[in-house]
Amino acid sequence: MTTVGVSLFRRSPEKITMKIATFLGLSFLLIASYFLICEAQHPGFQELLILEENMRDPENSKERSCAKPRENCNRMNILCCRGECVCPTFGDCFCYGD
């Protein structure tokens, strides 16, 4: 009787391996979906980091004190070098002009 009860609770190594693989696969999908959702909610996050880095760099401070045409102008209160800051209904504001 005890051998029947013990055999019911034993699991084959294949089933354990499949459960671990499934868990790791689902974990990867969850992390990837969080990344994609974050990128969708905050588009251009990498551009912002590059812009902040350039603004702090003393060599580029004069060159990057204003936004060039077609660059974003609504971040960090950056003014346009030439032209004006245009904000469409959807999307980021950008510098427009010569």
FIFITOR-490469 format. One record per atom (N, C-alpha, C): atom name; residue number from 1; y, x, z. Coordinates in Angstrom, 3 decimals. Last residue first. Example, Ala and Ser with C-alpha at 12.3 -4.5 7.8 and 13.67 -1.06 7.14 Angstrom:
<rs>
name N; resi 2; y -2.250; x 12.850; z 7.080
name CA; resi 2; y -1.060; x 13.670; z 7.140
name C; resi 2; y 0.030; x 12.900; z 7.870
name N; resi 1; y -5.690; x 13.190; z 7.800
name CA; resi 1; y -4.500; x 12.300; z 7.800
name C; resi 1; y -3.300; x 13.200; z 7.800
</rs>
This chain:
<rs>
name N; resi 98; y 77.831; x 13.993; z -39.788
name CA; resi 98; y 77.778; x 15.321; z -40.426
name C; resi 98; y 77.785; x 16.409; z -39.392
name N; resi 97; y 75.657; x 11.601; z -38.099
name CA; resi 97; y 76.914; x 12.097; z -38.645
name C; resi 97; y 76.739; x 13.489; z -39.212
name N; resi 96; y 74.126; x 10.748; z -35.161
name CA; resi 96; y 74.291; x 10.383; z -36.558
name C; resi 96; y 75.645; x 10.890; z -37.016
name N; resi 95; y 71.685; x 11.310; z -32.706
name CA; resi 95; y 72.999; x 11.671; z -33.240
name C; resi 95; y 73.038; x 11.373; z -34.733
name N; resi 94; y 69.968; x 8.548; z -31.154
name CA; resi 94; y 69.997; x 9.815; z -31.881
name C; resi 94; y 71.396; x 10.046; z -32.419
name N; resi 93; y 67.955; x 6.827; z -28.738
name CA; resi 93; y 69.252; x 7.064; z -29.366
name C; resi 93; y 69.213; x 8.423; z -30.068
name N; resi 92; y 64.634; x 5.557; z -29.372
name CA; resi 92; y 65.591; x 6.429; z -28.695
name C; resi 92; y 66.896; x 6.510; z -29.468
name N; resi 91; y 63.621; x 2.072; z -29.716
name CA; resi 91; y 63.518; x 3.516; z -29.888
name C; resi 91; y 64.625; x 4.258; z -29.168
name N; resi 90; y 65.284; x -0.759; z -30.963
name CA; resi 90; y 64.051; x -0.188; z -30.431
name C; resi 90; y 64.068; x 1.310; z -30.670
name N; resi 89; y 67.974; x -0.884; z -31.761
name CA; resi 89; y 67.420; x -1.898; z -30.862
name C; resi 89; y 66.156; x -1.393; z -30.195
name N; resi 88; y 69.481; x 2.453; z -31.685
name CA; resi 88; y 68.898; x 1.276; z -32.341
name C; resi 88; y 68.350; x 0.297; z -31.308
name N; resi 87; y 72.337; x 4.104; z -31.027
name CA; resi 87; y 71.165; x 3.592; z -30.313
name C; resi 87; y 70.634; x 2.353; z -31.026
name N; resi 86; y 73.950; x 7.054; z -31.857
name CA; resi 86; y 73.586; x 5.720; z -32.321
name C; resi 86; y 72.303; x 5.304; z -31.609
name N; resi 85; y 76.594; x 9.064; z -31.181
name CA; resi 85; y 75.270; x 8.733; z -30.680
name C; resi 85; y 74.977; x 7.275; z -31.043
name N; resi 84; y 78.313; x 10.620; z -33.960
name CA; resi 84; y 78.228; x 9.780; z -32.768
name C; resi 84; y 76.784; x 9.498; z -32.407
name N; resi 83; y 79.572; x 13.823; z -35.073
name CA; resi 83; y 79.153; x 12.443; z -35.279
name C; resi 83; y 79.074; x 11.691; z -33.960
name N; resi 82; y 78.364; x 16.805; z -33.621
name CA; resi 82; y 79.229; x 16.136; z -34.593
name C; resi 82; y 78.715; x 14.728; z -34.781
name N; resi 81; y 76.966; x 17.107; z -31.212
name CA; resi 81; y 77.848; x 18.178; z -31.683
name C; resi 81; y 78.866; x 17.616; z -32.671
name N; resi 80; y 76.776; x 14.505; z -28.770
name CA; resi 80; y 76.475; x 14.973; z -30.119
name C; resi 80; y 77.460; x 16.072; z -30.507
name N; resi 79; y 75.911; x 15.156; z -25.334
name CA; resi 79; y 76.805; x 14.646; z -26.367
name C; resi 79; y 76.380; x 15.197; z -27.719
name N; resi 78; y 73.561; x 14.225; z -22.958
name CA; resi 78; y 73.929; x 15.203; z -23.978
name C; resi 78; y 74.820; x 14.520; z -25.006
name N; resi 77; y 72.423; x 13.130; z -20.585
name CA; resi 77; y 73.836; x 12.934; z -20.940
name C; resi 77; y 74.336; x 13.976; z -21.937
name N; resi 76; y 69.663; x 13.369; z -20.557
name CA; resi 76; y 70.446; x 14.324; z -19.781
name C; resi 76; y 71.933; x 14.265; z -20.144
name N; resi 75; y 69.340; x 11.656; z -23.579
name CA; resi 75; y 68.677; x 12.348; z -22.487
name C; resi 75; y 69.625; x 13.348; z -21.854
name N; resi 74; y 70.440; x 10.597; z -25.814
name CA; resi 74; y 70.527; x 9.795; z -24.598
name C; resi 74; y 69.877; x 10.473; z -23.406
name N; resi 73; y 70.104; x 11.914; z -28.179
name CA; resi 73; y 71.341; x 12.181; z -27.454
name C; resi 73; y 71.429; x 11.406; z -26.148
name N; resi 72; y 67.763; x 13.561; z -30.251
name CA; resi 72; y 68.032; x 12.542; z -29.236
name C; resi 72; y 69.271; x 12.913; z -28.435
name N; resi 71; y 68.824; x 14.487; z -33.555
name CA; resi 71; y 68.194; x 14.787; z -32.271
name C; resi 71; y 68.563; x 13.697; z -31.280
name N; resi 70; y 70.270; x 13.958; z -35.848
name CA; resi 70; y 68.910; x 13.425; z -35.766
name C; resi 70; y 68.158; x 13.865; z -34.512
name N; resi 69; y 72.447; x 16.744; z -35.402
name CA; resi 69; y 72.109; x 15.490; z -36.083
name C; resi 69; y 70.608; x 15.211; z -36.056
name N; resi 68; y 72.175; x 18.186; z -32.034
name CA; resi 68; y 72.408; x 18.277; z -33.477
name C; resi 68; y 72.054; x 16.944; z -34.136
name N; resi 67; y 73.816; x 17.954; z -28.930
name CA; resi 67; y 72.665; x 17.598; z -29.764
name C; resi 67; y 73.059; x 17.643; z -31.235
name N; resi 66; y 75.156; x 20.736; z -27.065
name CA; resi 66; y 75.271; x 19.423; z -27.695
name C; resi 66; y 74.064; x 19.201; z -28.600
name N; resi 65; y 74.467; x 23.139; z -26.080
name CA; resi 65; y 75.287; x 22.301; z -25.211
name C; resi 65; y 75.527; x 20.919; z -25.815
name N; resi 64; y 72.973; x 25.061; z -27.401
name CA; resi 64; y 72.320; x 23.796; z -27.078
name C; resi 64; y 73.165; x 22.916; z -26.158
name N; resi 63; y 74.658; x 27.285; z -27.701
name CA; resi 63; y 74.050; x 26.694; z -28.888
name C; resi 63; y 73.505; x 25.298; z -28.611
name N; resi 62; y 75.266; x 27.932; z -25.109
name CA; resi 62; y 76.343; x 27.521; z -26.008
name C; resi 62; y 75.767; x 26.779; z -27.211
name N; resi 61; y 72.629; x 28.455; z -24.116
name CA; resi 61; y 73.496; x 27.470; z -23.467
name C; resi 61; y 74.631; x 27.012; z -24.378
name N; resi 60; y 70.744; x 30.273; z -24.895
name CA; resi 60; y 70.928; x 29.100; z -25.753
name C; resi 60; y 71.958; x 28.124; z -25.203
name N; resi 59; y 70.779; x 32.143; z -22.871
name CA; resi 59; y 71.034; x 32.594; z -24.242
name C; resi 59; y 71.330; x 31.424; z -25.171
name N; resi 58; y 70.059; x 30.709; z -20.567
name CA; resi 58; y 71.449; x 31.165; z -20.730
name C; resi 58; y 71.770; x 31.622; z -22.149
name N; resi 57; y 68.222; x 27.783; z -20.541
name CA; resi 57; y 68.188; x 29.161; z -21.012
name C; resi 57; y 69.615; x 29.643; z -21.255
name N; resi 56; y 68.480; x 25.116; z -20.041
name CA; resi 56; y 68.557; x 26.028; z -18.896
name C; resi 56; y 68.614; x 27.488; z -19.317
name N; resi 55; y 68.135; x 23.988; z -22.530
name CA; resi 55; y 69.421; x 23.791; z -21.861
name C; resi 55; y 69.574; x 24.755; z -20.689
name N; resi 54; y 65.485; x 24.635; z -23.103
name CA; resi 54; y 66.551; x 25.242; z -23.897
name C; resi 54; y 67.904; x 25.108; z -23.213
name N; resi 53; y 64.230; x 22.981; z -21.220
name CA; resi 53; y 64.043; x 24.432; z -21.151
name C; resi 53; y 65.143; x 25.145; z -21.925
name N; resi 52; y 64.986; x 20.462; z -22.133
name CA; resi 52; y 65.422; x 20.906; z -20.811
name C; resi 52; y 65.303; x 22.414; z -20.677
name N; resi 51; y 63.641; x 20.515; z -24.620
name CA; resi 51; y 65.093; x 20.398; z -24.576
name C; resi 51; y 65.630; x 20.861; z -23.232
name N; resi 50; y 60.990; x 20.622; z -23.788
name CA; resi 50; y 61.536; x 21.714; z -24.590
name C; resi 50; y 63.053; x 21.694; z -24.536
name N; resi 49; y 60.823; x 18.163; z -22.445
name CA; resi 49; y 60.586; x 19.405; z -21.715
name C; resi 49; y 61.155; x 20.600; z -22.466
name N; resi 48; y 61.313; x 16.411; z -24.562
name CA; resi 48; y 62.233; x 16.453; z -23.435
name C; resi 48; y 62.060; x 17.744; z -22.651
name N; resi 47; y 59.063; x 16.826; z -26.131
name CA; resi 47; y 60.379; x 17.176; z -26.660
name C; resi 47; y 61.399; x 17.286; z -25.539
name N; resi 46; y 57.109; x 15.742; z -24.458
name CA; resi 46; y 57.084; x 17.183; z -24.725
name C; resi 46; y 58.431; x 17.641; z -25.274
name N; resi 45; y 57.780; x 13.056; z -24.611
name CA; resi 45; y 57.884; x 13.741; z -23.321
name C; resi 45; y 57.904; x 15.248; z -23.521
name N; resi 44; y 57.703; x 11.305; z -26.743
name CA; resi 44; y 58.579; x 12.464; z -26.817
name C; resi 44; y 58.724; x 13.210; z -25.517
name N; resi 43; y 57.261; x 8.261; z -24.962
name CA; resi 43; y 57.150; x 9.047; z -26.190
name C; resi 43; y 58.124; x 10.215; z -26.171
name N; resi 42; y 55.936; x 6.906; z -22.590
name CA; resi 42; y 56.975; x 7.936; z -22.543
name C; resi 42; y 56.893; x 8.804; z -23.795
name N; resi 41; y 53.941; x 5.144; z -23.223
name CA; resi 41; y 55.061; x 4.646; z -22.436
name C; resi 41; y 56.221; x 5.628; z -22.412
name N; resi 40; y 52.182; x 6.771; z -24.626
name CA; resi 40; y 52.753; x 5.605; z -25.299
name C; resi 40; y 53.967; x 5.069; z -24.546
name N; resi 39; y 51.472; x 8.624; z -22.681
name CA; resi 39; y 52.195; x 9.095; z -23.859
name C; resi 39; y 52.842; x 7.926; z -24.603
name N; resi 38; y 50.088; x 6.897; z -20.935
name CA; resi 38; y 51.284; x 7.606; z -20.474
name C; resi 38; y 52.114; x 8.081; z -21.657
name N; resi 37; y 47.971; x 6.122; z -22.575
name CA; resi 37; y 48.901; x 5.113; z -22.067
name C; resi 37; y 50.194; x 5.772; z -21.621
name N; resi 36; y 46.685; x 8.583; z -22.968
name CA; resi 36; y 47.244; x 7.862; z -24.110
name C; resi 36; y 48.242; x 6.802; z -23.674
name N; resi 35; y 45.907; x 9.205; z -20.313
name CA; resi 35; y 46.793; x 10.094; z -21.056
name C; resi 35; y 47.457; x 9.357; z -22.213
name N; resi 34; y 44.188; x 7.059; z -19.752
name CA; resi 34; y 45.394; x 7.263; z -18.943
name C; resi 34; y 46.388; x 8.145; z -19.680
name N; resi 33; y 42.193; x 7.596; z -21.658
name CA; resi 33; y 43.004; x 6.379; z -21.790
name C; resi 33; y 44.265; x 6.471; z -20.944
name N; resi 32; y 41.137; x 9.999; z -20.658
name CA; resi 32; y 41.769; x 9.979; z -21.979
name C; resi 32; y 42.639; x 8.739; z -22.155
name N; resi 31; y 40.057; x 9.071; z -18.242
name CA; resi 31; y 41.133; x 10.065; z -18.225
name C; resi 31; y 41.865; x 10.076; z -19.560
name N; resi 30; y 38.105; x 7.306; z -19.278
name CA; resi 30; y 39.152; x 6.819; z -18.382
name C; resi 30; y 40.329; x 7.785; z -18.354
name N; resi 29; y 36.452; x 9.027; z -20.740
name CA; resi 29; y 37.179; x 7.955; z -21.427
name C; resi 29; y 38.314; x 7.406; z -20.574
name N; resi 28; y 35.435; x 10.599; z -18.622
name CA; resi 28; y 36.239; x 11.206; z -19.675
name C; resi 28; y 37.059; x 10.150; z -20.414
name N; resi 27; y 33.986; x 8.635; z -17.246
name CA; resi 27; y 35.093; x 9.329; z -16.581
name C; resi 27; y 36.015; x 9.969; z -17.608
name N; resi 26; y 32.046; x 8.004; z -19.141
name CA; resi 26; y 33.029; x 6.984; z -18.755
name C; resi 26; y 34.223; x 7.610; z -18.044
name N; resi 25; y 30.662; x 10.477; z -19.171
name CA; resi 25; y 31.285; x 9.936; z -20.376
name C; resi 25; y 32.345; x 8.895; z -20.063
name N; resi 24; y 29.728; x 10.658; z -16.526
name CA; resi 24; y 30.660; x 11.664; z -17.041
name C; resi 24; y 31.375; x 11.167; z -18.296
name N; resi 23; y 28.030; x 8.379; z -16.490
name CA; resi 23; y 29.152; x 8.493; z -15.552
name C; resi 23; y 30.183; x 9.499; z -16.059
name N; resi 22; y 26.172; x 9.104; z -18.472
name CA; resi 22; y 26.989; x 7.897; z -18.628
name C; resi 22; y 28.214; x 7.955; z -17.728
name N; resi 21; y 25.044; x 11.365; z -17.280
name CA; resi 21; y 25.738; x 11.485; z -18.564
name C; resi 21; y 26.643; x 10.282; z -18.812
name N; resi 20; y 23.879; x 10.170; z -15.019
name CA; resi 20; y 24.915; x 11.194; z -14.851
name C; resi 20; y 25.718; x 11.341; z -16.138
name N; resi 19; y 22.038; x 8.473; z -16.271
name CA; resi 19; y 23.085; x 7.907; z -15.415
name C; resi 19; y 24.217; x 8.903; z -15.213
name N; resi 18; y 20.424; x 10.329; z -17.601
name CA; resi 18; y 21.187; x 9.347; z -18.377
name C; resi 18; y 22.306; x 8.736; z -17.549
name N; resi 17; y 19.300; x 11.662; z -15.409
name CA; resi 17; y 20.124; x 12.394; z -16.366
name C; resi 17; y 20.984; x 11.434; z -17.187
name N; resi 16; y 17.823; x 9.569; z -14.298
name CA; resi 16; y 18.898; x 10.191; z -13.516
name C; resi 16; y 19.848; x 10.938; z -14.447
name N; resi 15; y 16.004; x 9.116; z -16.356
name CA; resi 15; y 16.928; x 8.049; z -15.958
name C; resi 15; y 18.102; x 8.621; z -15.169
name N; resi 14; y 14.652; x 11.569; z -16.408
name CA; resi 14; y 15.383; x 11.111; z -17.592
name C; resi 14; y 16.399; x 10.030; z -17.234
name N; resi 13; y 13.340; x 11.741; z -13.974
name CA; resi 13; y 14.474; x 12.639; z -14.238
name C; resi 13; y 15.292; x 12.203; z -15.450
name N; resi 12; y 12.650; x 8.486; z -12.583
name CA; resi 12; y 12.300; x 9.577; z -13.488
name C; resi 12; y 13.531; x 10.457; z -13.721
name N; resi 11; y 12.444; x 7.686; z -9.189
name CA; resi 11; y 13.137; x 7.551; z -10.471
name C; resi 11; y 12.771; x 8.737; z -11.337
name N; resi 10; y 10.791; x 5.769; z -6.756
name CA; resi 10; y 10.921; x 7.032; z -7.482
name C; resi 10; y 11.595; x 6.764; z -8.819
name N; resi 9; y 10.334; x 3.295; z -5.730
name CA; resi 9; y 11.635; x 3.898; z -5.467
name C; resi 9; y 11.815; x 5.254; z -6.144
name N; resi 8; y 7.740; x 2.656; z -6.430
name CA; resi 8; y 8.815; x 1.768; z -6.878
name C; resi 8; y 10.185; x 2.417; z -6.722
name N; resi 7; y 6.190; x 4.526; z -5.132
name CA; resi 7; y 6.332; x 4.650; z -6.582
name C; resi 7; y 7.434; x 3.736; z -7.128
name N; resi 6; y 6.259; x 3.567; z -2.514
name CA; resi 6; y 6.924; x 4.831; z -2.836
name C; resi 6; y 7.147; x 4.945; z -4.336
name N; resi 5; y 4.691; x 1.236; z -2.739
name CA; resi 5; y 6.091; x 1.161; z -2.318
name C; resi 5; y 6.857; x 2.418; z -2.667
name N; resi 4; y 2.215; x 2.312; z -3.457
name CA; resi 4; y 2.878; x 1.376; z -4.362
name C; resi 4; y 4.362; x 1.293; z -4.021
name N; resi 3; y 1.597; x 3.817; z -1.228
name CA; resi 3; y 1.784; x 4.499; z -2.512
name C; resi 3; y 2.469; x 3.599; z -3.527
name N; resi 2; y 1.235; x 1.928; z 0.765
name CA; resi 2; y 2.420; x 2.780; z 0.810
name C; resi 2; y 2.644; x 3.506; z -0.506
name N; resi 1; y -1.187; x 0.817; z 0.000
name CA; resi 1; y 0.000; x 0.000; z 0.000
name C; resi 1; y 1.261; x 0.867; z 0.000
</rs>
